[in-house]
């Protein structure tokens, strides 16, 4: 059978799975998978459900790699790998998605329980439906289409469902990369569908450096009616927050490869200080999220931040402790003409009629540890950009469409013969 006819056959099979894909989405949404840093017990129950469903869907080569973690009830963070042998055993097309999610945030901002998935207006709603269940489910049914059609894919298929992406990846992909027996080969086609845009027009090949900082300001607590008896840690910290805005002017280079094209320095989380209104806080904690162009060294950024904190210490007679929560230097980018980029561009054009181009992002993905190890990996998804937001949702047509993109990759063909 001609490749074009085979792909059309696979695509029709994927279309027939729509209701099953939605059902799996709703089943996964009902099982929260939060890291201990986010108040949860990890991915154990969700991973167990996923393995059960994979077996029911016909996958018979499933392995589980448990990363030890004594912070969670089950003492491990499961990573799952399902594979299908292809005509070319020497090369594997990998789709790497993650099973963990972020917390729902403020409950009143949701129209429904965030863990009760439902369908409305062509979308599946619920926490995790887009990040990262949309493409997790799409990858499964893209592979299932080959099983049900009785067709061997051109390349072997590898589906990796990793833990811990939302916090550090140390118990997920980093753990897998550290195993003695290597899962991935340098000439594999590796796709991480964990970032993208509404058109599917960008193939991410580069990421900025990531720096998350925790600032603890120590002053002296006192009654709010007698401020001279204390040193207001909140006031000092607030001045520092304002001063940190100057980082935008200090590290002001632009690079059109990235979206956005500048480094960013944004205050985010703030811990509670005193519980009552009439007490001046002597202890205050806030966090800064920095996404930094590779032009700049993280040590240089930290030095400027420390100098700003020193000025505030002297002005307000407080002490300020700065601790990096995460500090990840930008890994080497994927080559813009790497085989994975070309194969993905061909597949996107075939399915969506879009000419996707290489680009860079500020968000961190599990592509970073792969690139650090020298793997050529592309990050891509067509999505609705609802990740981490209230009423998160997945556009169902994106789920089925992306499955077809993955299936095109599994065929192991090039544009010339499709």
C-alpha positions as CSV (number, residue, x, y, z in Angstrom):
1,X,0.0,0.0,0.0
2,X,1.3,3.5,-0.8
3,X,2.4,5.6,2.1
4,X,-0.2,8.3,1.3
5,X,-3.0,5.7,1.5
6,X,-1.6,4.2,4.6
7,X,-1.5,7.5,6.4
8,X,-5.1,8.3,5.4
9,X,-6.1,4.9,6.8
10,X,-4.3,5.6,10.1
11,X,-5.8,9.1,10.2
12,X,-9.4,7.7,9.9
13,X,-8.7,5.2,12.6
14,X,-7.6,8.1,14.9
15,X,-10.7,10.0,14.1
16,X,-12.8,6.9,15.2
17,X,-11.1,7.1,18.7
18,X,-12.4,10.5,19.6
19,X,-14.8,9.4,22.3
20,X,-12.3,6.9,23.7
21,X,-9.7,9.7,23.9
22,X,-12.1,11.9,25.8
23,X,-13.0,9.1,28.2
24,X,-9.3,8.6,29.0
25,X,-8.8,12.3,29.5
26,X,-11.7,12.3,32.1
27,X,-10.3,9.2,33.8
28,X,-6.8,10.7,34.1
29,X,-8.2,14.1,35.3
30,X,-10.0,12.4,38.2
31,X,-6.6,11.2,39.7
32,X,-4.6,14.3,40.9
33,X,-0.8,13.8,40.5
34,X,0.8,16.5,42.5
35,X,4.5,16.6,43.5
36,X,5.2,16.8,47.3
37,X,6.4,20.3,46.7
38,X,2.9,21.1,45.7
39,X,1.2,19.3,48.6
40,X,0.6,16.0,46.8
41,X,1.7,12.3,46.9
42,X,3.1,12.1,43.4
43,X,2.0,10.2,40.4
44,X,1.7,6.6,41.8
45,X,-2.1,6.2,41.5
46,X,-2.3,8.0,38.2
47,X,0.5,5.8,36.8
48,X,-1.2,2.7,38.0
49,X,-4.4,3.7,36.2
50,X,-2.5,4.5,33.0
51,X,-0.7,1.2,33.0
52,X,-4.1,-0.6,33.4
53,X,-5.6,1.4,30.5
54,X,-2.5,0.8,28.2
55,X,-2.9,-2.9,28.7
56,X,-6.6,-2.7,27.9
57,X,-5.8,-0.8,24.7
58,X,-3.5,-3.5,23.5
59,X,0.0,-2.4,24.5
60,X,2.0,-5.5,25.7
61,X,5.5,-4.0,26.1
62,X,5.2,-1.8,29.2
63,X,7.9,-1.1,31.7
64,X,7.9,1.0,34.9
65,X,10.9,2.7,36.3
66,X,10.3,3.9,39.9
67,X,12.4,6.8,41.1
68,X,12.8,6.5,44.9
69,X,11.2,9.3,46.9
70,X,10.6,9.0,50.7
71,X,8.6,12.2,50.7
72,X,5.5,10.5,49.2
73,X,3.3,7.7,50.7
74,X,4.3,5.1,48.1
75,X,8.0,6.0,48.4
76,X,8.5,6.2,44.6
77,X,7.7,8.3,41.6
78,X,6.8,6.0,38.7
79,X,7.9,6.6,35.1
80,X,6.3,4.4,32.4
81,X,7.6,3.4,29.0
82,X,5.5,1.6,26.3
83,X,7.1,0.5,23.1
84,X,6.1,-1.0,19.7
85,X,8.7,-2.5,17.4
86,X,9.0,-1.0,14.0
87,X,10.4,-2.1,10.6
88,X,13.6,-0.2,11.4
89,X,14.6,-1.5,14.8
90,X,17.6,0.7,15.0
91,X,15.7,4.0,15.4
92,X,12.9,4.9,17.7
93,X,10.4,7.8,17.5
94,X,9.9,9.0,21.1
95,X,6.9,11.0,22.3
96,X,7.7,12.1,25.9
97,X,4.8,13.5,28.0
98,X,4.4,13.9,31.8
99,X,1.8,12.7,34.2
100,X,2.1,15.3,37.0
101,X,0.1,18.4,37.1
102,X,0.1,21.8,39.0
103,X,-2.4,22.6,41.7
104,X,-5.8,24.1,40.7
105,X,-5.1,27.4,42.5
106,X,-8.1,29.4,43.7
107,X,-11.2,27.1,43.6
108,X,-13.7,29.9,43.2
109,X,-12.2,30.7,39.7
110,X,-13.2,27.3,38.4
111,X,-16.7,26.8,37.0
112,X,-16.6,23.1,38.2
113,X,-14.5,20.8,40.3
114,X,-11.1,20.9,38.6
115,X,-10.8,17.1,39.0
116,X,-14.1,16.3,37.4
117,X,-13.5,16.4,33.7
118,X,-16.4,17.3,31.4
119,X,-17.0,18.2,27.8
120,X,-18.4,21.5,26.5
121,X,-18.2,23.3,23.2
122,X,-15.7,20.8,21.7
123,X,-13.3,21.0,24.7
124,X,-12.5,18.7,27.6
125,X,-12.2,20.7,30.9
126,X,-10.2,19.9,34.0
127,X,-6.8,20.4,35.6
128,X,-4.2,18.6,33.5
129,X,-6.4,18.2,30.4
130,X,-4.0,20.4,28.2
131,X,-0.9,20.2,30.3
132,X,0.0,17.4,29.5
133,X,-2.8,15.0,29.1
134,X,-3.8,16.3,25.6
135,X,-0.6,15.0,24.0
136,X,-0.2,12.1,26.4
137,X,-3.5,10.7,25.2
138,X,-2.8,11.7,21.6
139,X,0.5,9.7,21.6
140,X,-1.3,6.6,23.0
141,X,-4.0,6.6,20.3
142,X,-1.5,7.5,17.5
143,X,0.4,4.3,18.4
144,X,-2.8,2.3,19.0
145,X,-3.9,3.1,15.4
146,X,-1.0,1.0,14.1
147,X,-1.9,-1.9,16.5
148,X,-5.5,-1.9,15.4
149,X,-4.7,-1.6,11.7
150,X,-2.2,-4.4,12.0
151,X,0.5,-2.2,10.5
152,X,4.1,-2.1,11.7
153,X,5.4,1.5,12.0
154,X,8.4,2.4,9.9
155,X,10.4,3.3,13.0
156,X,10.0,1.8,16.5
157,X,7.6,3.7,18.7
158,X,8.5,4.8,22.2
159,X,6.0,6.4,24.5
160,X,7.5,7.8,27.8
161,X,5.2,9.1,30.5
162,X,7.5,10.8,33.0
163,X,7.0,12.1,36.6
164,X,8.0,15.3,38.2
165,X,8.1,17.6,35.2
166,X,6.3,20.5,37.0
167,X,8.9,20.8,39.7
168,X,12.4,19.6,38.7
169,X,12.2,16.4,36.6
170,X,14.7,14.9,39.0
171,X,12.3,12.0,39.7
172,X,11.3,11.8,36.1
173,X,13.3,12.3,32.9
174,X,16.5,13.1,34.8
175,X,16.2,9.8,36.6
176,X,15.7,7.9,33.4
177,X,18.7,9.6,31.8
178,X,20.8,8.5,34.8
179,X,20.1,4.8,34.4
180,X,22.9,2.5,33.4
181,X,20.9,1.0,30.5
182,X,20.1,3.8,28.2
183,X,16.6,4.2,26.8
184,X,17.4,6.7,24.1
185,X,19.9,6.7,21.2
186,X,21.5,9.8,19.7
187,X,19.9,9.3,16.3
188,X,16.4,8.7,17.7
189,X,13.6,11.1,16.8
190,X,12.6,12.7,20.1
191,X,9.6,15.0,20.5
192,X,8.4,16.6,23.7
193,X,4.9,18.0,23.2
194,X,4.9,20.3,26.2
195,X,4.9,23.8,24.6
196,X,3.5,25.4,21.5
197,X,1.0,27.8,20.1
198,X,-2.6,27.9,18.8
199,X,-1.6,27.3,15.2
200,X,1.1,24.7,15.8
201,X,3.5,27.0,13.9
202,X,6.6,26.9,16.1
203,X,9.0,24.0,16.7
204,X,10.8,24.8,19.9
205,X,14.6,24.2,19.6
206,X,16.0,26.4,22.4
207,X,15.1,27.4,25.9
208,X,16.3,30.2,28.1
209,X,18.2,29.7,31.4
210,X,15.9,29.2,34.4
211,X,16.5,30.9,37.7
212,X,14.0,30.8,40.6
213,X,15.0,32.7,43.7
214,X,13.7,32.7,47.3
215,X,14.2,35.9,49.2
216,X,13.8,35.9,53.0
217,X,14.0,39.3,54.7
218,X,14.6,39.4,58.4
219,X,13.7,42.5,60.4
220,X,12.2,42.9,63.9
221,X,8.6,42.3,64.7
222,X,6.7,44.8,66.8
223,X,3.2,46.3,67.3
224,X,2.0,48.3,64.3
225,X,1.3,51.3,66.5
226,X,4.9,51.5,67.5
227,X,6.9,51.0,64.3
228,X,10.0,52.6,65.7
229,X,10.4,49.6,67.9
230,X,10.8,47.2,65.0
231,X,12.1,46.9,61.4
232,X,9.4,46.1,58.9
233,X,10.6,43.1,56.8
234,X,7.6,43.5,54.5
235,X,8.4,47.1,53.7
236,X,12.0,46.3,53.0
237,X,11.1,43.3,50.8
238,X,8.6,45.5,48.9
239,X,11.3,48.0,48.1
240,X,13.5,45.1,46.9
241,X,10.7,43.8,44.6
242,X,10.6,47.2,43.0
243,X,14.3,47.5,42.7
244,X,14.5,44.1,41.0
245,X,12.6,45.5,38.1
246,X,15.8,47.2,37.0
247,X,17.1,43.8,36.0
248,X,15.1,44.3,32.8
249,X,17.3,47.3,31.9
250,X,20.5,45.7,33.0
251,X,20.0,42.5,31.0
252,X,18.3,44.0,28.1
253,X,19.5,42.1,25.0
254,X,16.9,40.8,22.6
255,X,16.8,37.7,20.4
256,X,14.0,37.2,17.9
257,X,14.4,33.4,18.1
258,X,12.6,33.5,21.4
259,X,9.1,34.2,22.5
260,X,9.3,36.7,24.2
261,X,12.6,37.9,22.8
262,X,13.9,39.3,26.1
263,X,15.0,38.0,29.5
264,X,12.2,38.2,32.1
265,X,12.3,38.8,35.8
266,X,9.0,38.5,37.6
267,X,8.1,38.4,41.3
268,X,5.5,35.6,41.8
269,X,4.8,33.7,45.0
270,X,4.6,35.3,48.4
271,X,4.5,33.4,51.7
272,X,2.3,34.6,54.5
273,X,4.0,36.6,57.2
274,X,2.0,37.7,60.2
275,X,-1.6,36.5,60.7
276,X,-3.0,39.8,62.1
277,X,-3.2,43.3,60.8
278,X,-1.8,45.1,63.8
279,X,1.7,43.5,63.9
280,X,4.6,44.6,61.8
281,X,6.3,41.5,60.3
282,X,9.9,40.7,61.2
283,X,10.1,37.9,58.6
284,X,8.9,38.1,55.0
285,X,9.4,35.7,52.1
286,X,8.8,36.2,48.3
287,X,10.0,34.5,45.1
288,X,11.4,35.7,41.7
289,X,11.0,33.8,38.5
290,X,13.8,34.6,36.0
291,X,14.0,33.3,32.4
292,X,17.3,34.5,31.0
293,X,18.7,34.6,27.5
294,X,21.7,32.3,27.0
295,X,23.8,35.5,26.4
296,X,24.0,36.0,30.1
297,X,25.7,33.9,32.8
298,X,23.5,33.0,35.9
299,X,26.4,33.9,38.2
300,X,26.4,37.4,36.7
301,X,22.7,37.8,37.3
302,X,23.0,36.5,40.8
303,X,25.7,39.0,41.5
304,X,23.5,41.9,40.4
305,X,20.6,40.6,42.5
306,X,22.8,40.3,45.5
307,X,24.1,43.9,45.1
308,X,20.5,45.1,45.0
309,X,19.6,43.2,48.2
310,X,22.7,44.6,49.9
311,X,21.5,48.2,49.2
312,X,18.1,47.4,50.7
313,X,19.7,45.8,53.8
314,X,21.7,49.0,54.5
315,X,18.7,51.3,53.9
316,X,16.3,49.4,56.1
317,X,18.7,47.7,58.6
318,X,17.5,44.2,57.7
319,X,19.1,41.0,56.5
320,X,18.2,39.4,53.3
321,X,18.9,35.7,52.5
322,X,18.7,34.7,48.8
323,X,18.4,31.0,48.0
324,X,18.1,29.5,44.4
325,X,15.1,27.2,44.2
326,X,16.1,26.2,40.7
327,X,19.1,27.3,38.6
328,X,19.4,25.7,35.2
329,X,21.7,27.2,32.6
330,X,20.3,27.1,29.0
331,X,21.3,23.8,27.3
332,X,22.8,23.8,23.8
333,X,20.0,24.3,21.3
334,X,18.8,21.7,18.9
335,X,20.1,22.2,15.4
336,X,17.5,23.9,13.3
337,X,18.0,21.4,10.5
338,X,18.1,18.3,12.7
339,X,16.2,15.3,11.4
340,X,13.6,15.6,14.2
341,X,12.9,19.2,13.2
342,X,12.5,18.3,9.5
343,X,10.4,15.2,10.2
344,X,8.1,17.2,12.5
345,X,7.8,20.1,10.0
346,X,6.7,17.6,7.4
347,X,4.1,16.0,9.6
348,X,2.7,19.4,10.7
349,X,2.4,20.5,7.1
350,X,0.7,17.2,6.2
351,X,-1.9,17.3,9.0
352,X,-2.5,21.1,9.6
353,X,-1.3,22.7,6.4
354,X,1.0,24.9,8.5
355,X,4.7,25.7,7.8
356,X,6.2,25.5,11.3
357,X,9.5,27.2,12.0
358,X,12.1,26.7,14.7
359,X,12.0,29.1,17.7
360,X,12.8,29.4,21.4
361,X,10.8,29.8,24.6
362,X,11.2,31.0,28.1
363,X,9.4,28.1,29.8
364,X,11.5,25.1,30.9
365,X,10.6,21.7,29.5
366,X,12.0,18.1,29.8
367,X,13.8,18.8,26.6
368,X,16.5,20.6,28.6
369,X,18.0,17.6,30.3
370,X,18.0,15.7,27.0
371,X,19.8,18.5,25.2
372,X,22.3,18.6,28.1
373,X,23.1,15.0,27.2
374,X,23.6,15.8,23.5
375,X,20.2,14.6,22.2
376,X,18.5,16.4,19.3
377,X,15.0,17.0,20.6
378,X,12.1,19.2,19.4
379,X,9.3,20.6,21.5
380,X,6.0,21.1,19.7
381,X,2.3,21.0,20.3
382,X,-0.8,22.7,18.8
383,X,-2.7,23.8,21.9
384,X,-5.0,26.4,23.3
385,X,-2.5,27.9,25.8
386,X,-4.8,27.1,28.8
387,X,-2.1,25.4,30.9
388,X,-1.9,26.3,34.6
389,X,-5.1,28.5,34.2
390,X,-8.5,28.2,35.9
391,X,-10.9,26.2,33.7
392,X,-8.0,24.6,31.9
393,X,-9.2,22.8,28.8
394,X,-8.1,20.8,25.8
395,X,-9.5,21.4,22.4
396,X,-10.6,18.0,21.2
397,X,-9.6,18.6,17.6
398,X,-6.1,19.5,18.7
399,X,-5.9,16.1,20.5
400,X,-6.9,14.1,17.5
401,X,-4.9,16.3,15.1
402,X,-1.7,16.0,17.2
403,X,-2.2,12.3,17.3
404,X,-2.1,12.3,13.5
405,X,1.2,14.3,13.6
406,X,2.7,11.7,15.9
407,X,1.4,8.9,13.6
408,X,3.1,10.6,10.6
409,X,6.3,10.5,12.5
410,X,5.8,6.8,13.4
411,X,5.6,6.0,9.7
412,X,9.2,6.9,9.4
413,X,8.9,8.5,6.0
414,X,9.9,11.8,4.6
415,X,8.0,14.4,2.7
416,X,9.2,13.2,-0.7
417,X,7.3,9.8,-0.4
418,X,4.2,10.9,1.4
